[in-house]
Amino acid sequence: MQPNTTSLHRLAALACFGLVGCGIVTIGPAHSGQADPEPSTASEAPGERASKDTEKEKTADPEDEPIPGGSCPSDLSVKPDRRTLASDSEVLKEMPPEVYFKMRWAPGHRTVAGADFFIDKDKALDRVIATEAKHPGLLPAGFRDALLARPRDKDLRLEAARCELTDVRTRRRASHDAAMAFLLGASPSLASRIMHRSASPPRSESHLKSCDSAKECGTGVQCQPVAKLCLDDATAPDLFVSDAELTIEDALTRALMKDYKGGGRKPDEAPRPGPAELDERALFYWAVTRTHRCGRQICKFTRYGADGGEIQLVRDDIRDRGTSYEVHDPVVEAKNERCRSATGSGSLSDCLQSCWARGTDLHGGDEDFVCKSRCAAHCE
């Protein structure tokens, strides 16, 4: 399995799957929405600056453009219910082989989502709005009353998402409001940029490390007892979701991914969207960093190629974390160890190759017969 991306988000890992590598985008309360002008230098020849500006225009990525808007509420605090770990980060400790091979994975694990997985946007909108009404603490304080009163206001959703992106406590929430804004008819371009940035791992995520106690984490960072990871205020909200947040992400995922065209390709390999569609890059990173339900478990999407086959975007039980690529069946391992002890080779094919390379003078008789007999006695 490819690193997820994101995990948690890295993610994805985590995929972040090898996920994204972008830092927190900070937008000041009175940001003008315009990039600061690049200072000129005395050494630039006439026309040289114009040439540089033209070159920048050719290579500029729309994702890097500032997101326009006015000031944001001073209080963006949220009060979610109890959150649970929702990360498939490779940093998490591996599951022991004897446990891994006895696991009962969630229904749909490592399979492409079928037609019954998806729902239409109206059903998704209804589910999200109903969940928010039941759990108002999910909404940032400065937008709470307005969003409860006007839950289908696409401009309000987009403005909330823009502001939520500036606060580490609401980065994940920013993707929810941006997705809602798109489904309600807001600008796909702005929604895409906010979704992509909010799904990017926080700056400090690169410093995540396993731990058994806070002593291993440093000042201002706690050792999370379930994840066994050193987490700070920037990373914790991105790795945990409450049941209500999972309900929201599940509904949005089933609507957003219905028209995803990228398949198992990386974002830069995926077809470009039309003017009324979300950017495939934003959808990809949503898929690999945001959660959905699979039975009683939590799933995300991940890039996976079974038995060397075509890479596809499949549903993934987050408990797996790609472990199957790093551990092996203990029964096979035991057989290989017997082979290694008796012949010096780790498998039947390796033993045969080694035997044939030494030639018949070491064994006498027919080379093929001797090698196959000797290796088959100890190896499988």
Sequence and secondary structure as in RCSB ss.txt:
>XXXX:A:sequence
MQPNTTSLHRLAALACFGLVGCGIVTIGPAHSGQADPEPSTASEAPGERASKDTEKEKTADPEDEPIPGGSCPSD
LSVKPDRRTLASDSEVLKEMPPEVYFKMRWAPGHRTVAGADFFIDKDKALDRVIATEAKHPGLLPAGFRDALLAR
PRDKDLRLEAARCELTDVRTRRRASHDAAMAFLLGASPSLASRIMHRSASPPRSESHLKSCDSAKECGTGVQCQP
VAKLCLDDATAPDLFVSDAELTIEDALTRALMKDYKGGGRKPDEAPRPGPAELDERALFYWAVTRTHRCGRQICK
FTRYGADGGEIQLVRDDIRDRGTSYEVHDPVVEAKNERCRSATGSGSLSDCLQSCWARGTDLHGGDEDFVCKSRC
AAHCE
>XXXX:A:secstr
    B TTBSBBTTBTTT          TT  SS       TT  TTHHHHHHHHHHHH  GGGS        S 
       EEE    TTS    HHHHTT    TTTTS   GGG   HHHHHHHHHHHHHH GGGS HHHHHHHHH 
TT HHHHHHHHHHHTTSTTSHHHHHHHHHHHHHTT  HHHHHHHHHHHHS  GGGGG  B SSGGGT TT EEET
TTTEEE TTTHHHHEEEHHHHHHHHHHHHHHGGG   TTS GGGS    TTS  HHHHHHHHHHS EEETTEEEE
EEEE GGG   EEEEEETTTTTGGGT   HHHHHHHHHHHHHHS SSHHHHHHHHHHH GGGT S HHHHHHHHH
HTT  
